[in-house]
Amino acid sequence: AAKQLIAEKKHLWFPVVRAEHSEQDALGRQHELFEVLIPAGIDSLTAIRTEQWLSGLRPDILATSALQGEVLVEIAVTHKVDFEKRAKVRGRGLAMVEFNLGDLRPLNFVTLADALFQPSKRAHWVHHPKIEARLYGYLAWLRPILENAERKAEAKAETERLRQEEYDREQLRKAEKEATKQASAKATAAEFKA
């Protein structure tokens, strides 16, 4: 029923395409990427095909979206996209959105239409190549920053280690000087007694 409804309406609500990454560098600074690549919303579909094989995959729907390009649509009622299928989609650089309709009650054309054509938490991206490309670019940009922070942290740790060694040597010199002074004072006191 969901596939039929999508084919008839020729549009679909897509969740936001967002690239997110958060990482702390060796100096404790947080580096974050939170970028909306394509906002959520209704998008028209053309070239809609159901249950058609594509690169070893058989999605519920294969269509062309004005904003997303070629997109695979999975309708999860009893079985969600598994790891193997997710890996194939990612490996082929395809965009796949999944609608989780397993707990949709009552299940009728009205509730299906709401789930497919209105903003909903039922839809999520299994994979989107634009997210992966943006993250790859961001991480390539971030890598030298993280390496620089690592070098600075190592240099700071080495400076602190040398400072601690110098402090320890100074404390040892003071203790030796004090011990020598006390030994000298005892020797002087012993001479006066004798």
C-alpha positions as CSV (number, residue, x, y, z in Angstrom):
1,A,0.0,0.0,0.0
2,A,2.8,2.4,0.9
3,K,4.6,1.8,-2.4
4,Q,1.4,2.2,-4.3
5,L,0.7,5.5,-2.5
6,I,4.1,6.9,-3.3
7,A,3.8,5.8,-7.0
8,E,0.4,7.6,-7.2
9,K,1.3,10.8,-5.4
10,K,4.8,11.1,-7.0
11,H,6.3,12.9,-4.1
12,L,7.7,12.0,-0.7
13,W,8.8,13.7,2.5
14,F,12.6,13.4,3.0
15,P,14.4,13.9,6.3
16,V,17.2,16.5,6.6
17,V,20.5,15.6,5.0
18,R,22.9,16.7,7.7
19,A,26.7,16.1,8.2
20,E,27.6,15.9,11.9
21,H,31.0,15.2,13.5
22,S,32.4,16.0,16.9
23,E,36.0,15.4,18.0
24,Q,38.2,16.6,20.8
25,D,41.9,17.3,20.0
26,A,44.9,16.5,22.2
27,L,44.7,20.0,23.8
28,G,41.1,19.5,24.8
29,R,39.5,21.7,22.2
30,Q,36.3,20.5,20.7
31,H,35.9,20.6,16.9
32,E,32.4,20.2,15.5
33,L,30.7,20.0,12.2
34,F,26.9,20.4,12.0
35,E,25.9,21.3,8.5
36,V,22.6,21.0,6.8
37,L,23.3,19.9,3.2
38,I,19.7,19.5,2.1
39,P,16.8,20.7,4.3
40,A,13.9,18.3,5.2
41,G,10.8,18.5,3.1
42,I,8.5,17.3,0.4
43,D,10.2,16.5,-2.9
44,S,8.8,15.4,-6.2
45,L,9.7,12.0,-7.7
46,T,10.1,10.9,-11.2
47,A,11.1,7.6,-12.8
48,I,9.4,5.7,-10.0
49,R,10.1,2.0,-10.1
50,T,9.0,-0.6,-7.5
51,E,10.9,-3.8,-6.5
52,Q,13.5,-3.2,-9.3
53,W,17.0,-4.7,-9.1
54,L,19.9,-2.2,-9.0
55,S,23.5,-3.2,-8.5
56,G,22.6,-6.3,-6.6
57,L,20.0,-4.5,-4.5
58,R,16.2,-4.7,-4.7
59,P,14.8,-1.6,-3.0
60,D,11.0,-1.2,-2.4
61,I,11.2,1.9,-4.6
62,L,13.8,3.4,-6.8
63,A,13.1,6.9,-8.0
64,T,14.6,10.2,-9.0
65,S,14.1,13.1,-6.6
66,A,14.6,16.8,-7.7
67,L,16.8,17.5,-4.6
68,Q,18.2,14.0,-3.8
69,G,18.9,12.7,-7.3
70,E,18.5,8.9,-7.6
71,V,17.2,7.6,-4.3
72,L,16.3,4.2,-3.0
73,V,13.3,4.0,-0.6
74,E,12.7,1.2,1.9
75,I,9.4,0.7,3.7
76,A,10.2,-1.2,6.9
77,V,7.1,-2.9,8.3
78,T,8.6,-6.1,9.8
79,H,12.3,-6.0,8.8
80,K,14.5,-2.9,8.8
81,V,17.5,-2.5,6.5
82,D,20.2,-4.9,7.8
83,F,23.9,-4.4,8.0
84,E,24.6,-6.3,4.7
85,K,22.2,-4.2,2.7
86,R,23.4,-1.0,4.4
87,A,27.0,-1.9,3.4
88,K,26.0,-2.6,-0.2
89,V,24.2,0.8,-0.4
90,R,27.2,2.6,1.1
91,G,29.7,0.7,-1.1
92,R,27.8,1.7,-4.2
93,G,27.5,5.3,-3.1
94,L,23.7,5.3,-3.2
95,A,21.2,7.4,-1.3
96,M,18.7,5.3,0.7
97,V,15.9,6.5,3.0
98,E,14.0,4.2,5.2
99,F,10.5,4.7,6.6
100,N,9.7,2.7,9.7
101,L,6.0,1.8,9.6
102,G,6.1,-1.3,11.8
103,D,4.2,0.3,14.6
104,L,1.9,2.5,12.6
105,R,-1.7,2.0,13.9
106,P,-4.2,2.0,12.5
107,L,-2.7,1.1,9.3
108,N,-4.7,2.7,6.5
109,F,-4.2,5.1,3.6
110,V,-4.7,8.2,5.9
111,T,-2.1,7.2,8.4
112,L,0.2,6.0,5.6
113,A,-0.1,9.3,3.8
114,D,0.7,11.2,7.1
115,A,3.8,9.0,7.6
116,L,5.1,9.4,4.0
117,F,4.2,12.9,3.1
118,Q,4.3,14.8,6.4
119,P,7.3,15.6,8.6
120,S,7.9,12.5,10.6
121,K,10.5,10.8,12.8
122,R,9.7,7.6,10.9
123,A,12.1,8.4,8.1
124,H,15.9,8.3,8.4
125,W,18.8,8.1,6.0
126,V,20.3,4.7,5.8
127,H,23.1,6.3,3.7
128,H,23.5,9.5,1.8
129,P,26.6,10.0,-0.4
130,K,26.5,13.8,0.2
131,I,26.9,13.3,4.0
132,E,29.8,10.9,3.4
133,A,31.5,13.3,0.9
134,R,31.1,16.3,3.3
135,L,32.4,14.3,6.3
136,Y,35.4,13.1,4.2
137,G,36.2,16.7,3.2
138,Y,35.8,17.9,6.8
139,L,38.0,15.2,8.2
140,A,40.7,15.9,5.6
141,W,40.6,19.5,6.6
142,L,40.6,18.6,10.4
143,R,43.4,16.1,10.2
144,P,46.3,18.6,10.1
145,I,44.7,20.6,13.0
146,L,44.5,17.5,15.1
147,E,48.1,16.5,14.2
148,N,49.2,20.0,15.2
149,A,47.4,19.9,18.5
150,E,49.0,16.5,19.1
151,R,52.5,17.9,18.5
152,K,51.7,20.9,20.8
153,A,50.4,18.6,23.5
154,E,53.5,16.4,23.2
155,A,55.7,19.4,23.4
156,K,53.8,20.7,26.4
157,A,54.1,17.4,28.1
158,E,57.8,17.3,27.4
159,T,58.3,20.8,28.8
160,E,56.3,19.9,31.9
161,R,58.4,16.7,32.3
162,L,61.6,18.7,32.0
163,R,60.3,21.3,34.4
164,Q,59.4,18.5,36.9
165,E,62.9,16.9,36.5
166,E,64.5,20.3,37.2
167,Y,62.3,20.9,40.2
168,D,63.1,17.4,41.5
169,R,66.9,18.0,41.0
170,E,66.5,21.4,42.9
171,Q,64.7,19.7,45.7
172,L,67.4,17.0,45.9
173,R,70.2,19.7,45.9
174,K,68.4,21.6,48.8
175,A,68.0,18.3,50.7
176,E,71.7,17.5,50.2
177,K,72.7,21.0,51.2
178,E,70.5,20.8,54.3
179,A,71.9,17.4,55.2
180,T,75.5,18.7,54.7
181,K,74.7,21.7,56.9
182,Q,73.2,19.5,59.6
183,A,76.1,17.1,59.5
184,S,78.5,20.0,59.8
185,A,76.5,21.5,62.7
186,K,76.7,18.1,64.5
187,A,80.4,17.9,63.8
188,T,80.9,21.4,65.2
189,A,78.8,20.6,68.2
190,A,80.8,17.4,68.8
191,E,84.1,19.4,68.7
192,F,82.9,21.9,71.2
193,K,81.8,19.1,73.6
194,A,85.2,17.5,73.4
